[in-house]
């Protein structure tokens, strides 16, 4: 699939590595004038005579002024990332040198690239479909092994392969139904309706699996926000420090030490948990600063996907625990109940508290029960294997399109049940194919592409 929009026949340049001082920087140039322009700055040899996928070392010069000693990597169309002529200039990592080189290139009629424009050109040239192109940005932003694997699976075409099989099956039956319409006067049936109904059932199951995977995919991509809540001096800050293996929060025997929310990120089993240590929640406080902290805690608690409700297992009575759990249920929250200071708690106290609700007992100070707490966090948030080789949908746009596709498949199924004529079934099939096309980019428009690729970093 190759597409061409207005204004995509010029040549672009951008810094492909992160800005700032480093050992090297890479400047990427792509477009029809690439070799012509860089030739003017690289006097040691004629680059247009060199083979694709070769590397050349020499001086980059603006007239008689030496800009830098560089390494040029040559990629000739169509065998390049963008499908166009591409040269990547590896220069020294001085921002001044990089800027001088880019200015020398732009003075020769090359314009600065927009965010994501190199990948957008790769899509327009048919090097990647849209789902694969979006996975490039996800791969760059990945910060765990799980998010990296999910992005790589999509970028290598795993998701696109799943969609291609769905599309091929729909197109096959669509063609048969369209053929029926051509012979409508002869009353000939080419498409087996019972086989088509079975196919739609199978497609709906496959699409539902992809839709359901988004819950896991969102966890992998975005992480999970977890609020550590409880009464003052329950040990919330100690627990945060223990989970992080560092003294991030102030720990004191004085109730109400934490007067604001503290946020940190913890990687557990490939999932990022965004831990929020909140000010202790109590009904009355005379300290206006502490009161503001409590208010922020309640706000954070309600926005979190999961709460660790931490209580002092030594001093908390079953009646108090029951009242606190009732409040959590009233807030309609997902929560884990954790009894702290279990090292000073008797077996009878544990039993009495467990009658009210199933508790996980730990000692944040002595670091006992912490691994069990981490396992509980994973179990509450992850359903499925985050390292599975199957497709895990992580993109909200793809998820929305899959839901629309599922509705179209339901419409087709209903039409078959109601014995609708072929022309109406054909309309529903075209609608399903449309939603499949919006994911891979076979059906799209320039404004949509500009919006999608504007989220990329410049140089990619």
C-alpha positions as a Python dict, from the first residue, in 0.01 Angstrom:
ca = {
    (1, 'X'): (0, 0, 0),
    (2, 'X'): (148, 329, -110),
    (3, 'X'): (-18, 666, -65),
    (4, 'X'): (75, 1018, -164),
    (5, 'X'): (-54, 1343, -20),
    (6, 'X'): (15, 1702, -120),
    (7, 'X'): (352, 1841, -8),
    (8, 'X'): (527, 1508, 48),
    (9, 'X'): (778, 1534, -238),
    (10, 'X'): (1025, 1764, -62),
    (11, 'X'): (1334, 1676, 143),
    (12, 'X'): (1346, 1695, 523),
    (13, 'X'): (1611, 1697, 795),
    (14, 'X'): (1610, 1659, 1173),
    (15, 'X'): (1824, 1552, 1464),
    (16, 'X'): (1735, 1185, 1524),
    (17, 'X'): (1909, 1151, 1861),
    (18, 'X'): (1811, 1322, 2184),
    (19, 'X'): (1910, 1691, 2203),
    (20, 'X'): (2195, 1785, 2435),
    (21, 'X'): (2563, 1708, 2477),
    (22, 'X'): (2670, 1350, 2407),
    (23, 'X'): (2940, 1138, 2243),
    (24, 'X'): (2767, 1145, 1903),
    (25, 'X'): (2455, 1282, 1741),
    (26, 'X'): (2271, 1149, 1438),
    (27, 'X'): (2112, 1380, 1182),
    (28, 'X'): (1866, 1220, 941),
    (29, 'X'): (1792, 1350, 590),
    (30, 'X'): (1519, 1201, 367),
    (31, 'X'): (1378, 1292, 26),
    (32, 'X'): (1457, 1328, -342),
    (33, 'X'): (1731, 1594, -294),
    (34, 'X'): (1912, 1406, -14),
    (35, 'X'): (2218, 1288, -211),
    (36, 'X'): (2239, 1607, -414),
    (37, 'X'): (2249, 1829, -103),
    (38, 'X'): (2485, 1620, 111),
    (39, 'X'): (2718, 1584, -190),
    (40, 'X'): (2766, 1962, -179),
    (41, 'X'): (2890, 1934, 182),
    (42, 'X'): (3100, 1616, 143),
    (43, 'X'): (3380, 1692, -109),
    (44, 'X'): (3586, 1375, -65),
    (45, 'X'): (3370, 1158, -296),
    (46, 'X'): (3056, 1158, -508),
    (47, 'X'): (2791, 998, -286),
    (48, 'X'): (2553, 939, -577),
    (49, 'X'): (2802, 692, -722),
    (50, 'X'): (2818, 490, -400),
    (51, 'X'): (2611, 180, -328),
    (52, 'X'): (2317, 177, -90),
    (53, 'X'): (2374, 54, 265),
    (54, 'X'): (2738, 168, 273),
    (55, 'X'): (2921, 383, 528),
    (56, 'X'): (3162, 666, 442),
    (57, 'X'): (3397, 865, 666),
    (58, 'X'): (3514, 1216, 585),
    (59, 'X'): (3490, 1588, 647),
    (60, 'X'): (3165, 1777, 617),
    (61, 'X'): (3245, 2126, 483),
    (62, 'X'): (3054, 2449, 425),
    (63, 'X'): (3273, 2604, 157),
    (64, 'X'): (3620, 2611, 312),
    (65, 'X'): (3487, 2584, 669),
    (66, 'X'): (3510, 2236, 821),
    (67, 'X'): (3187, 2158, 1007),
    (68, 'X'): (3290, 1821, 1149),
    (69, 'X'): (3442, 1485, 1072),
    (70, 'X'): (3144, 1257, 1021),
    (71, 'X'): (3026, 909, 929),
    (72, 'X'): (2761, 895, 656),
    (73, 'X'): (2524, 598, 627),
    (74, 'X'): (2363, 578, 281),
    (75, 'X'): (2022, 425, 208),
    (76, 'X'): (1886, 452, -144),
    (77, 'X'): (1515, 438, -229),
    (78, 'X'): (1321, 217, -182),
    (79, 'X'): (1544, 25, 61),
    (80, 'X'): (1533, 271, 350),
    (81, 'X'): (1325, 338, 660),
    (82, 'X'): (1112, 600, 481),
    (83, 'X'): (1121, 436, 137),
    (84, 'X'): (1300, 749, 8),
    (85, 'X'): (1668, 835, -36),
    (86, 'X'): (1805, 867, 318),
    (87, 'X'): (2142, 971, 460),
    (88, 'X'): (2213, 955, 831),
    (89, 'X'): (2500, 1176, 947),
    (90, 'X'): (2679, 1061, 1263),
    (91, 'X'): (2860, 1364, 1399),
    (92, 'X'): (3011, 1465, 1732),
    (93, 'X'): (2753, 1527, 2004),
    (94, 'X'): (2799, 1901, 2037),
    (95, 'X'): (2466, 2088, 2002),
    (96, 'X'): (2661, 2369, 1830),
    (97, 'X'): (2808, 2134, 1568),
    (98, 'X'): (2471, 1967, 1511),
    (99, 'X'): (2301, 2302, 1461),
    (100, 'X'): (2573, 2416, 1217),
    (101, 'X'): (2527, 2101, 1006),
    (102, 'X'): (2147, 2130, 1005),
    (103, 'X'): (2169, 2499, 904),
    (104, 'X'): (2406, 2413, 619),
    (105, 'X'): (2157, 2155, 493),
    (106, 'X'): (1848, 2379, 523),
    (107, 'X'): (2028, 2658, 336),
    (108, 'X'): (2022, 2425, 36),
    (109, 'X'): (1643, 2392, 18),
    (110, 'X'): (1583, 2118, 273),
    (111, 'X'): (1320, 2191, 538),
    (112, 'X'): (1307, 2088, 903),
    (113, 'X'): (1100, 1775, 965),
    (114, 'X'): (779, 1782, 1166),
    (115, 'X'): (730, 1542, 1462),
    (116, 'X'): (703, 1185, 1337),
    (117, 'X'): (743, 1286, 974),
    (118, 'X'): (1003, 1020, 888),
    (119, 'X'): (772, 744, 1014),
    (120, 'X'): (475, 910, 845),
    (121, 'X'): (663, 895, 514),
    (122, 'X'): (743, 528, 581),
    (123, 'X'): (367, 470, 613),
    (124, 'X'): (284, 670, 300),
    (125, 'X'): (545, 474, 103),
    (126, 'X'): (398, 144, 221),
    (127, 'X'): (697, 45, 436),
    (128, 'X'): (470, 15, 743),
    (129, 'X'): (97, 10, 794),
    (130, 'X'): (-54, 259, 1039),
    (131, 'X'): (-71, 17, 1333),
    (132, 'X'): (298, -68, 1286),
    (133, 'X'): (389, 300, 1255),
    (134, 'X'): (212, 386, 1580),
    (135, 'X'): (397, 100, 1749),
    (136, 'X'): (724, 278, 1666),
    (137, 'X'): (626, 560, 1903),
    (138, 'X'): (518, 306, 2165),
    (139, 'X'): (854, 131, 2138),
    (140, 'X'): (1042, 458, 2188),
    (141, 'X'): (828, 534, 2495),
    (142, 'X'): (850, 181, 2640),
    (143, 'X'): (992, 166, 2990),
    (144, 'X'): (944, -199, 3086),
    (145, 'X'): (1018, -534, 2922),
    (146, 'X'): (644, -596, 2884),
    (147, 'X'): (574, -263, 2709),
    (148, 'X'): (875, -317, 2482),
    (149, 'X'): (759, -667, 2381),
    (150, 'X'): (402, -551, 2313),
    (151, 'X'): (526, -266, 2091),
    (152, 'X'): (774, -491, 1906),
    (153, 'X'): (502, -751, 1841),
    (154, 'X'): (285, -487, 1674),
    (155, 'X'): (574, -317, 1494),
    (156, 'X'): (686, -650, 1344),
    (157, 'X'): (333, -697, 1208),
    (158, 'X'): (179, -937, 1462),
    (159, 'X'): (-134, -726, 1513),
    (160, 'X'): (-155, -643, 1144),
    (161, 'X'): (-137, -1014, 1061),
    (162, 'X'): (-434, -1081, 1291),
    (163, 'X'): (-632, -805, 1122),
    (164, 'X'): (-532, -923, 773),
    (165, 'X'): (-685, -1266, 840),
    (166, 'X'): (-1009, -1103, 957),
    (167, 'X'): (-1013, -877, 651),
    (168, 'X'): (-943, -1161, 406),
    (169, 'X'): (-1233, -1367, 544),
    (170, 'X'): (-1474, -1074, 519),
    (171, 'X'): (-1362, -980, 168),
    (172, 'X'): (-1411, -1338, 48),
    (173, 'X'): (-1776, -1343, 152),
    (174, 'X'): (-1828, -984, 46),
    (175, 'X'): (-1717, -1075, -305),
    (176, 'X'): (-1961, -1368, -317),
    (177, 'X'): (-2249, -1150, -199),
    (178, 'X'): (-2158, -879, -450),
    (179, 'X'): (-2159, -1150, -717),
    (180, 'X'): (-2510, -1250, -611),
    (181, 'X'): (-2620, -890, -663),
    (182, 'X'): (-2490, -902, -1021),
    (183, 'X'): (-2708, -1208, -1084),
    (184, 'X'): (-3005, -1098, -875),
    (185, 'X'): (-3252, -1153, -1156),
    (186, 'X'): (-3146, -1517, -1192),
    (187, 'X'): (-3204, -1572, -816),
    (188, 'X'): (-2865, -1742, -775),
    (189, 'X'): (-2703, -1781, -427),
    (190, 'X'): (-2324, -1796, -431),
    (191, 'X'): (-2262, -1732, -60),
    (192, 'X'): (-2344, -2010, 186),
    (193, 'X'): (-2535, -1823, 460),
    (194, 'X'): (-2481, -2093, 725),
    (195, 'X'): (-2105, -2094, 661),
    (196, 'X'): (-2107, -1715, 673),
    (197, 'X'): (-2288, -1718, 1010),
    (198, 'X'): (-2024, -1957, 1146),
    (199, 'X'): (-1749, -1729, 1015),
    (200, 'X'): (-1904, -1422, 1180),
    (201, 'X'): (-1921, -1612, 1510),
    (202, 'X'): (-1550, -1692, 1482),
    (203, 'X'): (-1464, -1334, 1387),
    (204, 'X'): (-1662, -1196, 1680),
    (205, 'X'): (-1472, -1423, 1919),
    (206, 'X'): (-1137, -1317, 1771),
    (207, 'X'): (-1226, -946, 1786),
    (208, 'X'): (-1355, -980, 2143),
    (209, 'X'): (-1023, -1134, 2247),
    (210, 'X'): (-844, -831, 2103),
    (211, 'X'): (-1086, -593, 2277),
    (212, 'X'): (-1045, -775, 2609),
    (213, 'X'): (-666, -762, 2578),
    (214, 'X'): (-680, -380, 2596),
    (215, 'X'): (-735, -389, 2973),
    (216, 'X'): (-402, -569, 3009),
    (217, 'X'): (-246, -359, 2733),
    (218, 'X'): (-340, -35, 2908),
    (219, 'X'): (-180, -162, 3229),
    (220, 'X'): (138, -252, 3037),
    (221, 'X'): (156, 82, 2858),
    (222, 'X'): (34, 330, 3122),
    (223, 'X'): (100, 150, 3450),
    (224, 'X'): (-133, 136, 3750),
    (225, 'X'): (-199, 419, 3993),
    (226, 'X'): (-204, 285, 4349),
    (227, 'X'): (-296, 497, 4651),
    (228, 'X'): (-157, 393, 4990),
    (229, 'X'): (-431, 503, 5228),
    (230, 'X'): (-514, 465, 5596),
    (231, 'X'): (-530, 646, 5926),
    (232, 'X'): (-239, 860, 6050),
    (233, 'X'): (64, 665, 6176),
    (234, 'X'): (-48, 336, 6020),
    (235, 'X'): (296, 312, 5857),
    (236, 'X'): (217, 430, 5504),
    (237, 'X'): (545, 619, 5458),
    (238, 'X'): (744, 328, 5600),
    (239, 'X'): (572, 95, 5354),
    (240, 'X'): (652, 329, 5062),
    (241, 'X'): (1017, 343, 5167),
    (242, 'X'): (1030, -34, 5203),
    (243, 'X'): (878, -96, 4861),
    (244, 'X'): (1123, 150, 4704),
    (245, 'X'): (1423, 39, 4914),
    (246, 'X'): (1501, 401, 4993),
    (247, 'X'): (1402, 674, 5238),
    (248, 'X'): (1176, 874, 5012),
    (249, 'X'): (911, 970, 5270),
    (250, 'X'): (955, 1116, 5619),
    (251, 'X'): (891, 856, 5889),
    (252, 'X'): (790, 962, 6241),
    (253, 'X'): (589, 841, 6540),
    (254, 'X'): (399, 1170, 6527),
    (255, 'X'): (56, 1125, 6369),
    (256, 'X'): (2, 1334, 6055),
    (257, 'X'): (369, 1365, 5952),
    (258, 'X'): (281, 1331, 5583),
    (259, 'X'): (92, 1648, 5492),
    (260, 'X'): (81, 1606, 5114),
    (261, 'X'): (85, 1326, 4862),
    (262, 'X'): (417, 1167, 4757),
    (263, 'X'): (432, 981, 4425),
    (264, 'X'): (691, 724, 4316),
    (265, 'X'): (710, 453, 4047),
    (266, 'X'): (780, 87, 4121),
    (267, 'X'): (834, -189, 3862),
    (268, 'X'): (679, -519, 3974),
    (269, 'X'): (700, -807, 3730),
    (270, 'X'): (717, -579, 3427),
    (271, 'X'): (426, -355, 3532),
    (272, 'X'): (476, 1, 3653),
    (273, 'X'): (289, 84, 3972),
    (274, 'X'): (260, 456, 4044),
    (275, 'X'): (254, 458, 4423),
    (276, 'X'): (95, 749, 4603),
    (277, 'X'): (170, 790, 4975),
    (278, 'X'): (-119, 999, 5104),
    (279, 'X'): (-171, 1208, 5415),
    (280, 'X'): (-344, 1007, 5686),
    (281, 'X'): (-722, 1027, 5656),
    (282, 'X'): (-907, 1117, 5975),
    (283, 'X'): (-1235, 1289, 6037),
    (284, 'X'): (-1122, 1597, 6229),
    (285, 'X'): (-799, 1798, 6230),
    (286, 'X'): (-729, 2144, 6367),
    (287, 'X'): (-422, 2193, 6146),
    (288, 'X'): (-525, 2374, 5825),
    (289, 'X'): (-213, 2247, 5639),
    (290, 'X'): (-288, 1890, 5739),
    (291, 'X'): (-652, 1937, 5641),
    (292, 'X'): (-546, 2039, 5289),
    (293, 'X'): (-324, 1730, 5275),
    (294, 'X'): (-614, 1506, 5376),
    (295, 'X'): (-834, 1664, 5109),
    (296, 'X'): (-568, 1595, 4843),
    (297, 'X'): (-540, 1237, 4971),
    (298, 'X'): (-912, 1177, 4923),
    (299, 'X'): (-888, 1321, 4571),
    (300, 'X'): (-592, 1098, 4482),
    (301, 'X'): (-761, 796, 4640),
    (302, 'X'): (-1070, 839, 4425),
    (303, 'X'): (-868, 874, 4105),
    (304, 'X'): (-648, 569, 4174),
    (305, 'X'): (-715, 236, 4006),
    (306, 'X'): (-628, 44, 4323),
    (307, 'X'): (-587, 127, 4691),
    (308, 'X'): (-368, -34, 4953),
    (309, 'X'): (-567, 20, 5272),
    (310, 'X'): (-304, 2, 5545),
    (311, 'X'): (-402, -23, 5910),
    (312, 'X'): (-224, -79, 6240),
    (313, 'X'): (-295, -444, 6317),
    (314, 'X'): (-209, -395, 6685),
    (315, 'X'): (-437, -102, 6772),
    (316, 'X'): (-720, -139, 6516),
    (317, 'X'): (-1031, -316, 6650),
    (318, 'X'): (-1259, -531, 6431),
    (319, 'X'): (-1537, -270, 6464),
    (320, 'X'): (-1312, 10, 6339),
    (321, 'X'): (-1184, -207, 6052),
    (322, 'X'): (-1539, -295, 5953),
    (323, 'X'): (-1637, 74, 5944),
    (324, 'X'): (-1331, 160, 5732),
    (325, 'X'): (-1403, -121, 5483),
    (326, 'X'): (-1763, -4, 5457),
    (327, 'X'): (-1633, 342, 5362),
    (328, 'X'): (-1407, 193, 5092),
    (329, 'X'): (-1698, -4, 4950),
    (330, 'X'): (-1907, 313, 4953),
    (331, 'X'): (-1636, 478, 4739),
    (332, 'X'): (-1669, 181, 4499),
    (333, 'X'): (-1293, 126, 4503),
    (334, 'X'): (-1077, -174, 4423),
    (335, 'X'): (-860, -231, 4729),
    (336, 'X'): (-621, -460, 4915),
    (337, 'X'): (-650, -467, 5293),
    (338, 'X'): (-308, -480, 5460),
    (339, 'X'): (-243, -510, 5835),
    (340, 'X'): (87, -349, 5931),
    (341, 'X'): (305, -412, 6239),
    (342, 'X'): (218, -782, 6223),
    (343, 'X'): (537, -861, 6415),
    (344, 'X'): (368, -716, 6729),
    (345, 'X'): (24, -865, 6655),
    (346, 'X'): (-106, -1181, 6825),
    (347, 'X'): (-261, -1475, 6639),
    (348, 'X'): (-598, -1402, 6806),
    (349, 'X'): (-590, -1042, 6682),
    (350, 'X'): (-519, -1159, 6327),
    (351, 'X'): (-804, -1411, 6341),
    (352, 'X'): (-1051, -1148, 6468),
    (353, 'X'): (-952, -904, 6195),
    (354, 'X'): (-969, -1171, 5922),
    (355, 'X'): (-1329, -1242, 6021),
    (356, 'X'): (-1417, -890, 5901),
    (357, 'X'): (-1220, -903, 5575),
    (358, 'X'): (-937, -1107, 5427),
    (359, 'X'): (-620, -926, 5532),
    (360, 'X'): (-262, -947, 5418),
    (361, 'X'): (-34, -903, 5721),
    (362, 'X'): (306, -739, 5687),
    (363, 'X'): (569, -555, 5882),
    (364, 'X'): (678, -255, 5675),
    (365, 'X'): (961, -183, 5921),
    (366, 'X'): (1099, -539, 5924),
    (367, 'X'): (1023, -592, 5552),
    (368, 'X'): (823, -911, 5609),
    (369, 'X'): (530, -994, 5383),
    (370, 'X'): (642, -739, 5123),
    (371, 'X'): (686, -995, 4844),
    (372, 'X'): (335, -1128, 4913),
    (373, 'X'): (205, -771, 4886),
    (374, 'X'): (378, -726, 4549),
    (375, 'X'): (222, -1051, 4423),
    (376, 'X'): (-120, -931, 4542),
    (377, 'X'): (-75, -604, 4350),
    (378, 'X'): (-3, -798, 4031),
    (379, 'X'): (-296, -1035, 4081),
    (380, 'X'): (-538, -746, 4133),
    (381, 'X'): (-432, -561, 3818),
    (382, 'X'): (-306, -815, 3563),
    (383, 'X'): (-528, -1076, 3406),
    (384, 'X'): (-330, -1275, 3151),
    (385, 'X'): (33, -1325, 3055),
    (386, 'X'): (202, -991, 2994),
    (387, 'X'): (482, -1172, 2810),
    (388, 'X'): (254, -1374, 2582),
    (389, 'X'): (343, -1386, 2213),
    (390, 'X'): (-19, -1314, 2116),
    (391, 'X'): (-135, -962, 2031),
    (392, 'X'): (-205, -730, 2324),
    (393, 'X'): (-384, -411, 2218),
    (394, 'X'): (-225, -108, 2387),
    (395, 'X'): (-350, 175, 2162),
    (396, 'X'): (-676, 349, 2259),
    (397, 'X'): (-750, 436, 1895),
    (398, 'X'): (-721, 72, 1795),
    (399, 'X'): (-944, -29, 2088),
    (400, 'X'): (-1216, 215, 1981),
    (401, 'X'): (-1202, 93, 1620),
    (402, 'X'): (-1223, -270, 1735),
    (403, 'X'): (-1536, -190, 1935),
    (404, 'X'): (-1692, -32, 1625),
    (405, 'X'): (-1585, -336, 1422),
    (406, 'X'): (-1750, -565, 1676),
    (407, 'X'): (-2075, -370, 1648),
    (408, 'X'): (-2062, -405, 1268),
    (409, 'X'): (-2012, -781, 1302),
    (410, 'X'): (-2311, -792, 1537),
    (411, 'X'): (-2516, -607, 1274),
    (412, 'X'): (-2409, -864, 1013),
    (413, 'X'): (-2506, -1149, 1246),
    (414, 'X'): (-2845, -990, 1312),
    (415, 'X'): (-2895, -944, 940),
    (416, 'X'): (-2825, -1311, 878),
    (417, 'X'): (-3066, -1410, 1154),
    (418, 'X'): (-3334, -1189, 997),
    (419, 'X'): (-3254, -1320, 647),
    (420, 'X'): (-3178, -974, 511),
    (421, 'X'): (-3116, -951, 135),
    (422, 'X'): (-2761, -947, 1),
    (423, 'X'): (-2747, -574, -73),
    (424, 'X'): (-2811, -486, 294),
    (425, 'X'): (-2562, -747, 417),
    (426, 'X'): (-2305, -604, 176),
    (427, 'X'): (-2345, -261, 338),
    (428, 'X'): (-2274, -404, 684),
    (429, 'X'): (-1972, -594, 555),
    (430, 'X'): (-1833, -276, 396),
    (431, 'X'): (-1877, -99, 728),
    (432, 'X'): (-1680, -373, 908),
    (433, 'X'): (-1405, -351, 646),
    (434, 'X'): (-1399, 25, 694),
    (435, 'X'): (-1324, -5, 1067),
    (436, 'X'): (-1053, -263, 997),
    (437, 'X'): (-903, -21, 746),
    (438, 'X'): (-893, 267, 994),
    (439, 'X'): (-660, 62, 1216),
    (440, 'X'): (-408, -35, 949),
    (441, 'X'): (-445, 288, 752),
    (442, 'X'): (-591, 146, 431),
    (443, 'X'): (-874, 394, 493),
    (444, 'X'): (-757, 727, 629),
    (445, 'X'): (-712, 1094, 546),
    (446, 'X'): (-436, 1354, 581),
    (447, 'X'): (-577, 1535, 886),
    (448, 'X'): (-601, 1208, 1077),
    (449, 'X'): (-242, 1119, 990),
    (450, 'X'): (-115, 1463, 1094),
    (451, 'X'): (-285, 1420, 1432),
    (452, 'X'): (-147, 1069, 1490),
    (453, 'X'): (212, 1149, 1390),
    (454, 'X'): (219, 1484, 1574),
    (455, 'X'): (255, 1280, 1895),
    (456, 'X'): (590, 1141, 1778),
    (457, 'X'): (923, 1296, 1868),
    (458, 'X'): (1100, 1504, 1602),
    (459, 'X'): (1354, 1298, 1407),
    (460, 'X'): (1153, 975, 1409),
}
